[in-house]
């Protein structure tokens, strides 16, 4: 027997949030969305979603009242700011919530909170040792969400997510620009998740509103970034990227890009599968890449038609 659905309130309805909203609508789950831009909110509303814009960077934001009806679970997807050691956006959002509290909150974080693990298999009990500002902000946000939920007596789930790929989220421009990659023998393991599998994980977590816990999200395939790029190139009919020594690649990319490349770990997704009940559509990235490109091609054909 499936777990009863709850209403969703998606905070930060961007790339992943829109896929989650579509998944919820397919399951007839009531869904409300907020986004940072009025244009995005208008586009979501035109597509049939209940959406409105909230600027989480404003000094003061209006009260946010959760919708009536089925108990609502918040899925928080908005990223922290680009600097600092905390997430004032999340703090403002939680402070603005008015009326009865939600049934639970799902905070979508990053596997970057683990830092560099030297390629080791990493489950949810591994120590958090973020080595970038991005990772430190996410870890602070995790703690903020958990503290708020515990204070209000509601459930909380943290999903730690690696690189997200999917339609319109493939490095095609890098391949076209012939950006080099680290040669395979030096490349460490990689972790990623197709956006539709991430949306499914968010929805499964939202169906367990009183559960508390941290769950790694990932496809369980540890292809290096080099192999991932090569597969995209082959599938898209583009030249494979040149492979260079790691030191040469580091000299050619930005410090932020290198921070993604340099950290090495293998994310253990077994709890996600066994406890959340997520059924991955794309455990093999080759299938996820092919599906993503097919969707993009279909959309381009429809636009031309």
Backbone bond lengths (Angstrom), bond angles and torsions (degrees), N, CA, C in turn:
res aa  C-N    CA-C-N  psi(-1)  N-CA   C-N-CA  omega(-1)  CA-C   N-CA-C  phi
1 X - - - 1.478 - - 1.525 109.22 -
2 X 1.315 116.13 131.24 1.444 120.14 -178.92 1.519 110.00 -74.67
3 X 1.325 115.51 159.79 1.454 121.48 179.62 1.521 108.61 -80.39
4 X 1.342 118.62 135.74 1.462 120.01 -178.64 1.522 111.74 -58.01
5 X 1.315 115.22 144.56 1.459 120.32 -179.18 1.522 110.46 -78.96
6 X 1.320 116.22 149.54 1.451 122.91 171.10 1.523 107.73 -117.50
7 X 1.333 115.33 159.97 1.446 118.42 174.06 1.516 110.25 -66.52
8 X 1.333 116.14 151.52 1.458 121.40 -179.88 1.527 110.45 -113.03
9 X 1.314 114.65 143.11 1.458 121.80 170.57 1.524 105.47 -125.45
10 X 1.334 116.78 106.21 1.464 121.97 -174.39 1.523 108.76 -95.65
11 X 1.308 115.98 114.75 1.459 121.52 178.72 1.522 108.61 -100.67
12 X 1.323 115.82 111.98 1.455 120.85 -174.97 1.516 109.86 96.64
13 X 1.329 116.36 61.25 1.465 121.13 -172.76 1.527 109.94 -89.26
14 X 1.339 114.81 74.02 1.446 121.37 177.09 1.516 111.11 -102.23
15 X 1.327 116.56 -131.63 1.462 120.99 -175.00 1.528 112.05 -58.05
16 X 1.321 117.30 -55.61 1.464 120.72 -179.71 1.515 110.92 -71.81
17 X 1.318 117.35 -41.00 1.458 120.77 -177.69 1.517 113.20 -59.57
18 X 1.330 117.04 -37.68 1.460 119.45 179.09 1.519 111.86 -67.55
19 X 1.341 117.65 -36.05 1.469 120.10 176.33 1.526 109.59 -68.76
20 X 1.329 117.24 -37.38 1.457 120.92 177.33 1.528 110.59 -65.78
21 X 1.327 117.52 -42.75 1.460 120.68 179.00 1.525 111.31 -61.11
22 X 1.329 116.72 -41.26 1.463 120.42 178.43 1.527 110.84 -64.95
23 X 1.321 116.57 -38.84 1.464 120.58 178.51 1.523 110.51 -65.62
24 X 1.329 116.70 -41.66 1.462 120.33 177.93 1.521 111.07 -63.80
25 X 1.327 116.87 -42.83 1.467 119.89 -179.95 1.525 110.70 -62.79
26 X 1.332 117.19 -38.34 1.468 120.15 178.28 1.525 111.57 -62.59
27 X 1.337 117.29 -28.11 1.460 122.23 177.65 1.523 112.54 -95.62
28 X 1.332 117.17 11.05 1.467 123.20 179.58 1.523 111.86 58.24
29 X 1.323 116.71 38.19 1.462 121.76 178.52 1.522 108.42 -97.00
30 X 1.327 119.06 124.51 1.470 120.66 177.41 1.517 110.62 -57.97
31 X 1.330 116.21 136.47 1.460 120.04 -172.46 1.521 110.20 -143.86
32 X 1.329 115.64 129.47 1.456 122.10 172.41 1.524 108.00 -118.51
33 X 1.345 116.60 148.80 1.464 120.89 -175.16 1.520 110.14 -133.53
34 X 1.323 115.51 143.76 1.462 119.20 166.00 1.520 108.54 -123.52
35 X 1.315 114.82 148.95 1.454 121.68 179.17 1.518 108.03 -141.74
36 X 1.312 116.78 164.01 1.465 119.57 -173.76 1.520 112.70 -80.55
37 X 1.325 117.94 -19.30 1.457 120.49 -173.24 1.524 110.75 -116.51
38 X 1.344 115.18 136.49 1.470 120.25 -179.85 1.522 111.02 -61.62
39 X 1.342 116.91 -36.82 1.461 120.05 -179.93 1.528 111.07 -63.32
40 X 1.332 116.96 -41.86 1.461 120.56 178.58 1.519 111.10 -64.88
41 X 1.342 116.16 -40.35 1.459 119.55 178.32 1.524 111.06 -64.07
42 X 1.330 116.41 -39.20 1.460 119.95 178.46 1.524 111.24 -65.44
43 X 1.332 117.08 -39.36 1.463 120.14 178.38 1.526 111.20 -65.75
44 X 1.329 116.81 -40.10 1.458 120.41 177.24 1.530 110.61 -64.56
45 X 1.326 116.07 -41.87 1.468 119.77 178.88 1.527 110.66 -64.11
46 X 1.334 116.63 -39.20 1.466 120.17 178.66 1.522 111.26 -64.66
47 X 1.334 116.50 -27.79 1.463 120.77 178.27 1.523 112.25 -84.21
48 X 1.331 116.58 1.37 1.461 119.84 175.16 1.512 115.86 100.63
49 X 1.342 117.33 8.58 1.460 120.25 179.86 1.525 110.38 -97.20
50 X 1.313 116.34 153.40 1.462 121.41 174.08 1.519 106.81 -86.64
51 X 1.322 115.51 105.21 1.455 120.06 -171.22 1.520 110.71 -138.81
52 X 1.321 115.47 148.62 1.458 120.03 173.76 1.520 108.88 -151.31
53 X 1.335 114.98 162.17 1.458 121.14 -174.84 1.524 110.32 -96.87
54 X 1.331 114.96 138.41 1.463 122.28 174.68 1.521 107.54 -138.49
55 X 1.321 116.49 125.56 1.457 121.34 178.55 1.525 108.67 -89.35
56 X 1.322 116.86 100.41 1.461 121.11 -177.30 1.525 112.31 -75.90
57 X 1.333 117.47 -1.99 1.462 121.09 174.64 1.524 112.10 -95.48
58 X 1.332 117.55 -4.39 1.462 120.71 179.19 1.528 109.76 -71.43
59 X 1.321 115.73 150.13 1.472 119.77 178.73 1.525 111.19 -61.97
60 X 1.321 115.44 -37.70 1.468 120.65 178.71 1.521 107.57 -131.33
61 X 1.316 116.81 130.63 1.458 119.80 176.42 1.529 108.58 -119.10
62 X 1.332 117.55 151.68 1.461 119.86 -177.77 1.523 111.61 -66.82
63 X 1.314 115.27 159.51 1.461 120.80 177.80 1.531 109.88 -60.22
64 X 1.301 116.70 139.93 1.462 123.09 179.14 1.524 107.49 -113.16
65 X 1.322 115.71 112.18 1.462 120.97 -179.92 1.517 108.91 -103.26
66 X 1.298 116.89 125.57 1.452 120.19 179.87 1.524 110.12 -66.86
67 X 1.317 117.56 148.22 1.469 120.61 -174.53 1.520 112.40 -68.28
68 X 1.328 116.43 152.01 1.463 119.79 174.91 1.529 110.21 -73.11
69 X 1.307 116.12 170.82 1.461 120.15 178.26 1.506 110.60 110.37
70 X 1.325 116.94 -142.12 1.468 119.65 -178.34 1.527 110.71 -60.86
71 X 1.336 117.41 151.20 1.471 118.93 175.52 1.527 110.36 -51.95
72 X 1.314 115.94 136.39 1.453 121.33 -173.38 1.520 111.02 -102.30
73 X 1.324 115.64 137.81 1.464 122.08 172.55 1.524 107.51 -110.68
74 X 1.329 116.08 128.83 1.464 120.97 175.94 1.524 109.03 -83.21
75 X 1.324 116.23 130.38 1.468 121.64 169.08 1.526 105.98 -112.87
76 X 1.326 115.20 110.86 1.461 119.84 -173.79 1.522 109.60 -98.91
77 X 1.338 115.67 114.96 1.463 122.75 -175.23 1.521 113.57 -117.93
78 X 1.329 118.35 -4.95 1.464 120.06 -177.10 1.526 110.39 -67.41
79 X 1.334 118.24 134.98 1.473 120.31 179.88 1.520 111.16 -76.34
80 X 1.329 117.74 157.24 1.469 120.31 171.68 1.529 110.36 -68.89
81 X 1.324 117.22 168.92 1.470 119.60 172.80 1.523 111.17 -62.57
82 X 1.313 116.16 172.19 1.466 121.33 -174.75 1.517 113.39 -82.74
83 X 1.329 118.40 -4.57 1.461 119.55 178.65 1.523 109.78 -144.25
84 X 1.323 116.08 176.03 1.451 121.35 -177.66 1.524 111.71 90.69
85 X 1.324 115.40 -179.78 1.465 121.73 -178.60 1.522 112.77 -118.71
86 X 1.333 116.91 11.87 1.466 120.69 179.61 1.525 108.22 -141.89
87 X 1.328 116.03 -173.95 1.466 120.56 -179.54 1.527 109.62 -127.24
88 X 1.342 117.63 85.10 1.465 119.58 179.77 1.521 113.33 -63.61
89 X 1.338 118.19 -23.59 1.462 119.28 177.52 1.528 110.92 -63.27
90 X 1.319 116.05 -47.68 1.464 119.73 177.77 1.520 110.70 -63.11
91 X 1.315 117.29 -40.91 1.464 120.40 179.69 1.520 110.97 -61.39
92 X 1.339 117.78 -43.39 1.470 120.53 178.42 1.526 111.15 -65.37
93 X 1.320 116.64 -40.85 1.464 120.22 179.82 1.531 110.50 -60.70
94 X 1.304 117.42 -49.06 1.462 120.33 -177.75 1.528 111.14 -65.64
95 X 1.336 116.61 -37.60 1.465 119.45 178.75 1.516 111.81 -66.84
96 X 1.338 117.20 -27.14 1.470 121.03 -177.63 1.524 113.16 -83.24
97 X 1.324 117.97 -12.83 1.463 119.70 -178.76 1.526 110.06 -64.15
98 X 1.325 115.78 130.00 1.462 122.00 -178.30 1.524 109.51 -123.50
99 X 1.320 115.90 159.45 1.456 120.10 178.76 1.521 111.46 81.17
100 X 1.318 116.46 -166.61 1.467 119.79 -178.72 1.524 111.27 -60.60
101 X 1.324 117.90 145.38 1.471 120.05 179.61 1.513 111.13 -69.07
102 X 1.318 116.84 164.40 1.469 120.12 178.89 1.526 110.85 -72.44
103 X 1.324 115.76 174.24 1.458 120.17 174.30 1.516 110.69 -73.55
104 X 1.325 117.55 -25.83 1.455 121.61 -179.85 1.514 109.46 -178.77
105 X 1.325 115.76 173.12 1.455 121.08 178.13 1.526 108.97 -135.19
106 X 1.335 115.05 136.13 1.463 122.72 174.79 1.523 106.50 -112.01
107 X 1.331 115.94 115.93 1.457 119.77 178.48 1.524 108.98 -103.47
108 X 1.329 116.54 125.07 1.456 122.07 -178.43 1.522 108.63 -95.69
109 X 1.327 115.37 110.76 1.455 123.90 -174.57 1.529 109.45 -108.21
110 X 1.321 116.57 -154.92 1.454 122.07 -176.97 1.526 110.63 -136.23
111 X 1.310 116.66 149.04 1.458 120.62 173.80 1.522 111.32 -71.67
112 X 1.328 117.07 -7.20 1.453 120.67 174.99 1.520 113.66 -62.41
113 X 1.347 117.59 -15.21 1.463 119.25 178.38 1.528 111.81 -66.64
114 X 1.339 117.61 -18.09 1.465 120.31 178.94 1.523 112.38 -80.74
115 X 1.324 118.20 -18.67 1.447 120.94 -175.79 1.518 111.85 69.38
116 X 1.308 115.32 -163.23 1.464 120.87 -178.94 1.524 109.68 -79.23
117 X 1.335 116.15 123.85 1.465 121.15 -179.00 1.529 111.94 -112.39
118 X 1.312 116.85 12.63 1.450 120.03 177.52 1.520 113.69 60.05
119 X 1.341 116.73 31.57 1.457 121.54 179.23 1.515 114.68 82.58
120 X 1.334 118.62 2.95 1.465 121.55 -175.75 1.528 111.54 -70.63
121 X 1.331 115.39 148.77 1.458 120.41 173.07 1.523 107.78 -64.74
122 X 1.334 116.44 130.31 1.458 121.85 -169.22 1.516 110.49 -125.44
123 X 1.339 116.68 111.71 1.459 119.40 175.43 1.530 109.14 -103.51
124 X 1.327 115.27 -173.91 1.463 120.18 -172.03 1.526 113.41 -71.15
125 X 1.333 117.65 -12.41 1.466 120.32 178.09 1.523 112.43 -87.78
126 X 1.322 118.40 -5.74 1.467 121.34 -179.42 1.528 109.68 -64.89
127 X 1.322 117.93 147.28 1.466 119.83 179.23 1.520 111.49 -65.83
128 X 1.309 115.67 146.95 1.466 120.85 176.43 1.522 107.87 -91.49
129 X 1.332 115.51 118.77 1.458 121.76 -178.85 1.529 109.93 -138.47
130 X 1.346 116.80 63.84 1.473 118.98 -176.46 1.519 110.82 -61.71
131 X 1.319 114.93 137.72 1.458 120.95 -177.04 1.522 112.44 -113.75
132 X 1.317 116.72 7.30 1.459 121.51 176.34 1.520 108.67 -129.09
133 X 1.330 115.78 157.53 1.455 119.17 175.32 1.510 111.97 -59.12
134 X 1.339 116.14 -36.51 1.459 121.00 178.93 1.531 110.45 -59.32
135 X 1.332 116.73 -45.68 1.452 120.61 179.55 1.523 112.34 -66.82
136 X 1.339 116.87 -39.37 1.468 119.77 179.56 1.523 111.43 -65.16
137 X 1.329 117.13 -39.81 1.465 119.37 178.57 1.527 110.98 -64.71
138 X 1.314 117.12 -39.62 1.463 120.24 179.82 1.530 111.15 -67.00
139 X 1.318 117.12 -39.95 1.455 119.45 178.88 1.527 110.56 -65.34
140 X 1.325 117.28 -40.50 1.464 120.67 176.35 1.530 110.32 -61.96
141 X 1.339 116.82 -39.79 1.468 120.42 179.41 1.526 111.04 -66.68
142 X 1.317 117.47 -40.31 1.470 119.95 175.42 1.531 110.18 -53.86
143 X 1.321 115.88 -47.70 1.461 120.41 -178.04 1.527 111.48 -65.83
144 X 1.329 116.66 -36.87 1.465 120.10 177.35 1.521 110.89 -63.25
145 X 1.338 117.18 -46.36 1.464 120.95 -179.89 1.526 111.52 -63.22
146 X 1.322 116.65 -43.38 1.466 120.58 -179.85 1.521 110.64 -64.19
147 X 1.323 117.07 -45.14 1.464 121.29 -179.09 1.520 110.84 -61.32
148 X 1.335 115.94 -43.80 1.470 120.01 179.85 1.526 110.65 -63.23
149 X 1.328 116.67 -45.28 1.471 120.42 -179.25 1.523 111.36 -62.58
150 X 1.325 116.51 -43.66 1.464 119.39 -179.06 1.523 111.25 -66.81
151 X 1.337 116.62 -36.10 1.472 120.34 177.77 1.525 111.34 -63.73
152 X 1.348 116.24 -35.05 1.466 120.55 -177.51 1.531 112.71 -95.60
153 X 1.311 117.23 1.66 1.455 120.21 176.04 1.517 113.99 69.15
154 X 1.330 116.70 35.29 1.470 120.24 179.05 1.522 108.89 -120.44
155 X 1.318 116.03 161.65 1.458 120.84 -179.97 1.520 112.12 -72.49
156 X 1.327 114.94 156.82 1.461 120.09 175.96 1.522 109.63 -143.26
157 X 1.327 114.30 143.04 1.457 121.51 174.45 1.522 107.36 -134.99
158 X 1.319 115.61 132.97 1.465 122.06 173.85 1.517 107.99 -108.39
159 X 1.323 116.06 126.09 1.461 121.96 174.19 1.520 108.26 -105.64
160 X 1.335 116.31 119.15 1.465 120.42 177.96 1.522 108.78 -96.70
161 X 1.321 114.71 117.17 1.468 122.15 -165.37 1.528 110.38 -116.36
162 X 1.340 117.65 136.40 1.463 121.08 174.49 1.525 111.19 -86.79
163 X 1.327 118.23 -152.57 1.459 122.10 179.13 1.524 111.72 -64.32
164 X 1.312 115.97 135.76 1.471 122.26 -178.78 1.522 108.41 -103.16
165 X 1.323 116.54 131.68 1.465 120.53 174.73 1.522 109.08 -131.21
166 X 1.300 115.64 167.52 1.456 121.21 -179.40 1.518 109.48 160.24
167 X 1.326 117.66 -167.87 1.461 120.42 178.97 1.529 111.11 -56.01
168 X 1.312 116.84 131.88 1.459 123.87 -179.52 1.523 112.25 64.69
169 X 1.321 117.49 14.32 1.461 121.18 176.23 1.536 109.00 -133.53
170 X 1.327 114.41 46.91 1.458 122.15 175.12 1.530 108.59 -118.91
171 X 1.320 118.65 148.93 1.474 121.20 -175.51 1.527 113.32 -78.28
172 X 1.323 116.59 50.31 1.465 119.58 -177.76 1.527 111.79 -65.75
173 X 1.334 116.36 -37.90 1.469 118.75 179.88 1.525 111.00 -64.20
174 X 1.329 116.98 -40.16 1.464 119.78 177.82 1.521 110.96 -62.85
175 X 1.325 116.45 -39.40 1.460 119.72 178.31 1.530 110.98 -67.01
176 X 1.324 116.46 -41.95 1.461 119.87 178.97 1.524 111.58 -65.00
177 X 1.342 115.84 -33.74 1.466 120.46 179.89 1.526 112.47 -85.08
178 X 1.326 116.24 2.93 1.469 122.65 176.52 1.532 111.68 59.40
179 X 1.330 116.63 40.69 1.468 120.70 175.29 1.530 108.45 -69.78
180 X 1.332 118.84 127.12 1.471 120.37 -175.52 1.530 111.77 -74.27
181 X 1.325 114.97 162.45 1.460 121.89 176.21 1.527 108.50 -126.13
182 X 1.315 115.58 165.30 1.466 120.60 178.21 1.524 109.39 -68.80
183 X 1.301 117.08 138.91 1.457 119.30 179.30 1.526 109.61 -61.13
184 X 1.325 114.72 145.78 1.460 121.49 -169.23 1.526 112.55 -54.94
185 X 1.319 118.37 -38.47 1.460 120.07 -176.41 1.521 113.05 -68.33
186 X 1.331 117.79 -16.79 1.467 121.51 176.63 1.522 112.22 -103.73
187 X 1.306 118.06 -12.38 1.470 121.58 -173.99 1.529 110.32 -76.40
188 X 1.309 115.90 133.62 1.458 120.78 177.95 1.517 111.24 -84.34
189 X 1.332 117.17 174.72 1.460 120.33 178.59 1.520 111.14 -66.70
190 X 1.322 115.74 151.39 1.458 121.99 177.74 1.515 111.04 -118.30
191 X 1.319 115.88 163.34 1.469 122.32 178.98 1.513 108.53 -136.98
192 X 1.330 115.78 138.77 1.460 119.10 -178.17 1.515 109.33 -159.33
193 X 1.328 114.86 171.77 1.461 121.25 178.67 1.521 107.58 -150.79
194 X 1.335 116.56 137.47 1.463 119.85 173.78 1.519 108.45 -71.31
195 X 1.318 117.05 142.82 1.461 121.30 -174.41 1.525 112.02 -57.56
196 X 1.336 118.18 -34.10 1.466 119.27 -179.94 1.522 111.54 -71.41
197 X 1.324 117.93 -32.44 1.457 120.19 175.14 1.527 110.39 -71.48
198 X 1.322 117.35 -35.08 1.467 119.60 174.95 1.522 110.55 -65.34
199 X 1.327 117.47 -43.56 1.470 120.22 177.60 1.523 110.72 -59.72
200 X 1.332 116.64 -40.32 1.459 120.49 178.06 1.524 110.99 -63.99
201 X 1.335 117.71 -39.41 1.463 120.65 177.86 1.520 110.87 -64.92
202 X 1.334 117.24 -40.52 1.469 120.50 176.89 1.524 110.90 -61.06
203 X 1.322 116.68 -43.36 1.458 120.44 -178.49 1.522 111.01 -66.96
204 X 1.328 117.63 -41.34 1.465 120.09 178.00 1.525 110.19 -63.01
205 X 1.325 117.37 -41.44 1.454 120.12 178.20 1.524 111.09 -62.98
206 X 1.335 116.77 -38.72 1.462 120.70 -179.69 1.525 112.13 -68.44
207 X 1.312 117.78 -20.63 1.463 121.03 177.69 1.523 112.14 -81.16
208 X 1.325 116.56 -0.68 1.464 121.35 179.46 1.523 108.75 -123.05
209 X 1.342 118.25 62.31 1.463 120.51 -166.12 1.522 114.76 -64.66
210 X 1.320 118.78 -25.52 1.462 118.99 -177.94 1.523 112.49 -97.90
211 X 1.318 117.38 2.01 1.463 119.47 177.31 1.525 109.26 -78.12
212 X 1.316 115.88 150.80 1.456 120.62 172.38 1.516 108.38 -126.32
213 X 1.331 116.06 143.81 1.450 119.10 177.77 1.507 113.03 157.97
214 X 1.308 114.76 168.81 1.459 123.87 179.25 1.520 107.97 -112.54
215 X 1.330 116.25 134.60 1.457 121.46 -177.76 1.527 109.69 -133.34
216 X 1.317 115.51 127.73 1.460 120.05 170.27 1.525 109.37 -73.52
217 X 1.316 115.48 141.22 1.459 122.05 175.74 1.527 107.51 -117.27
218 X 1.309 116.50 133.74 1.461 120.64 178.31 1.510 109.21 179.56
219 X 1.328 116.41 164.89 1.464 119.27 -178.16 1.529 112.83 -87.56
220 X 1.342 117.24 -4.16 1.457 120.37 178.23 1.518 114.35 77.31
221 X 1.312 116.39 5.64 1.467 121.21 177.29 1.526 107.22 -109.26
222 X 1.298 116.83 130.69 1.458 120.31 -170.68 1.529 112.59 -109.65
223 X 1.314 116.03 37.16 1.464 119.13 175.67 1.526 109.58 -51.92
224 X 1.314 115.49 139.65 1.457 119.42 171.65 1.524 109.77 -66.49
225 X 1.304 115.35 161.94 1.465 120.17 174.80 1.524 110.17 -58.71
226 X 1.317 116.14 -35.36 1.468 120.90 179.94 1.528 110.66 -63.00
227 X 1.316 116.97 -47.27 1.468 120.07 -179.73 1.527 110.91 -67.14
228 X 1.332 116.92 -38.04 1.468 121.12 179.18 1.531 110.15 -61.72
229 X 1.327 116.61 -46.41 1.464 120.51 179.38 1.528 110.83 -63.77
230 X 1.323 115.96 -40.25 1.469 119.33 -179.64 1.524 110.69 -63.76
231 X 1.315 117.78 -39.56 1.461 120.79 179.51 1.526 110.99 -65.63
232 X 1.327 116.78 -40.85 1.466 120.16 177.40 1.521 109.92 -61.93
233 X 1.321 116.14 -44.91 1.466 119.79 -179.84 1.523 111.05 -60.43
234 X 1.309 117.42 -46.05 1.460 121.09 -179.59 1.522 111.05 -62.29
235 X 1.333 117.06 -43.25 1.462 121.23 -176.72 1.521 111.48 -70.78
236 X 1.321 116.28 -35.37 1.468 120.92 -177.80 1.525 112.78 -87.98
237 X 1.321 117.46 -4.71 1.456 120.38 -178.92 1.513 113.54 73.95
238 X 1.336 116.52 32.80 1.464 121.57 179.36 1.529 109.60 -110.17
239 X 1.328 117.70 158.07 1.472 119.49 176.25 1.528 110.56 -62.99
240 X 1.315 116.50 140.60 1.456 119.64 175.85 1.518 109.74 -68.11
241 X 1.337 117.68 146.04 1.470 119.74 -178.05 1.526 111.66 -68.82
242 X 1.302 115.09 150.64 1.462 120.49 175.80 1.523 109.42 -67.24
243 X 1.329 116.53 139.82 1.454 122.04 178.05 1.523 109.38 -102.01
244 X 1.335 115.53 126.96 1.458 121.96 -176.78 1.527 110.08 -128.77
245 X 1.332 118.11 162.59 1.465 120.30 172.93 1.526 110.84 -58.05
246 X 1.325 116.09 151.22 1.459 120.80 -176.34 1.520 112.07 -56.22
247 X 1.325 117.81 -40.71 1.469 120.72 -178.53 1.527 111.25 -61.58
248 X 1.317 116.75 -36.69 1.470 119.76 179.67 1.525 111.07 -69.75
249 X 1.331 116.76 -39.69 1.460 119.76 178.94 1.518 110.11 -65.70
250 X 1.314 117.26 -41.84 1.471 120.50 -179.59 1.520 110.95 -58.79
251 X 1.332 116.60 -37.42 1.462 120.17 -179.30 1.523 112.52 -69.64
252 X 1.344 117.29 -17.02 1.463 120.57 -174.73 1.523 114.07 -103.48
253 X 1.335 118.58 -9.90 1.458 120.28 -176.49 1.520 109.84 -113.95
254 X 1.329 115.26 164.96 1.455 120.60 179.51 1.529 110.32 -71.91
255 X 1.341 116.52 157.59 1.474 118.83 176.62 1.527 112.80 -56.67
256 X 1.345 117.69 -36.64 1.456 119.33 179.36 1.525 110.77 -66.64
257 X 1.333 116.24 -44.33 1.463 119.08 178.51 1.523 110.44 -61.50
258 X 1.328 116.83 -40.01 1.467 119.11 -179.71 1.522 111.33 -65.98
259 X 1.346 117.87 -32.76 1.461 120.00 179.71 1.523 111.01 -63.03
260 X 1.332 117.67 -32.46 1.464 121.11 175.95 1.528 110.40 -71.97
261 X 1.344 116.20 -38.57 1.456 120.61 -174.43 1.532 111.53 -74.70
262 X 1.337 116.32 -38.28 1.460 120.38 -167.56 1.524 113.24 -74.07
263 X 1.345 117.98 -36.12 1.461 119.59 -177.28 1.523 110.61 -71.30
264 X 1.324 115.87 136.78 1.460 120.91 -173.78 1.529 110.17 -129.29
265 X 1.323 115.77 128.30 1.463 122.00 176.91 1.518 108.51 -165.05
266 X 1.325 116.78 161.84 1.459 122.42 173.13 1.523 107.63 -118.75
267 X 1.320 115.97 113.67 1.457 121.38 -173.34 1.526 110.38 -81.60
268 X 1.322 115.87 123.47 1.464 123.25 179.65 1.529 108.83 -83.89
269 X 1.335 117.04 117.64 1.469 121.20 -176.22 1.531 113.42 -103.81
270 X 1.331 118.40 14.30 1.459 119.86 -171.80 1.523 113.51 -65.63
271 X 1.314 117.96 -35.35 1.471 119.32 178.60 1.535 110.50 -67.05
272 X 1.319 116.73 -38.14 1.460 120.08 177.57 1.523 111.02 -56.94
273 X 1.323 116.07 -41.30 1.459 120.70 -177.12 1.527 111.03 -77.05
274 X 1.323 117.07 -45.94 1.466 119.75 -173.08 1.520 112.80 -78.94
275 X 1.345 118.10 -36.35 1.462 120.29 -174.61 1.528 113.06 -98.37
276 X 1.329 117.44 -39.58 1.465 119.09 177.26 1.524 111.87 -85.22
277 X 1.316 116.99 -19.01 1.460 120.26 179.12 1.515 113.90 74.12
278 X 1.327 117.55 28.58 1.464 121.05 179.57 1.527 109.29 -73.97
279 X 1.317 115.76 129.53 1.464 122.18 175.02 1.525 107.87 -106.60
280 X 1.305 116.00 106.73 1.458 120.78 -175.69 1.524 111.35 -69.14
281 X 1.315 115.85 131.69 1.465 120.36 172.28 1.519 110.72 -81.29
282 X 1.334 116.08 -30.23 1.459 120.00 -172.72 1.531 111.40 -130.24
283 X 1.342 117.88 65.06 1.464 118.52 172.93 1.526 112.16 -67.92
284 X 1.334 116.33 -21.34 1.466 122.34 176.71 1.527 107.90 -102.02
285 X 1.332 118.40 113.15 1.471 119.39 -178.42 1.522 113.71 -57.38
286 X 1.326 117.96 -28.19 1.465 119.54 179.70 1.524 110.31 -59.72
287 X 1.332 116.94 -40.23 1.469 120.06 178.13 1.523 111.32 -70.02
288 X 1.333 116.64 -38.58 1.460 119.46 178.17 1.514 112.44 -65.45
289 X 1.328 116.31 -38.54 1.467 120.47 177.78 1.531 110.09 -64.86
290 X 1.331 116.55 -45.63 1.469 120.17 -178.93 1.522 110.75 -62.44
291 X 1.346 116.97 -42.66 1.467 120.33 179.71 1.529 110.69 -65.33
292 X 1.316 116.91 -38.84 1.467 120.81 -179.73 1.524 111.23 -64.12
293 X 1.331 116.31 -46.18 1.456 119.99 179.24 1.522 111.44 -65.76
294 X 1.348 117.23 -37.05 1.464 120.40 178.39 1.518 110.77 -63.90
295 X 1.326 117.34 -41.01 1.463 120.19 178.08 1.522 110.98 -64.88
296 X 1.321 116.58 -41.59 1.458 119.67 178.82 1.530 111.26 -63.44
297 X 1.331 116.38 -42.01 1.468 120.04 179.62 1.521 111.07 -65.24
298 X 1.338 116.10 -39.02 1.478 120.07 179.36 1.522 109.75 -65.29
299 X 1.329 117.10 -41.59 1.454 120.19 179.31 1.531 110.76 -64.64
300 X 1.330 117.14 -40.16 1.465 120.41 178.85 1.526 111.14 -64.69
301 X 1.339 116.46 -38.15 1.481 120.12 178.58 1.519 110.50 -65.97
302 X 1.326 116.74 -40.33 1.476 119.93 179.62 1.518 110.75 -65.30
303 X 1.358 116.22 -39.42 1.466 119.36 179.12 1.523 111.24 -64.10
304 X 1.323 115.74 -39.06 1.469 119.44 -179.93 1.533 111.50 -72.20
305 X 1.344 114.77 -30.09 1.462 118.25 -179.76 1.498 112.25 -76.70
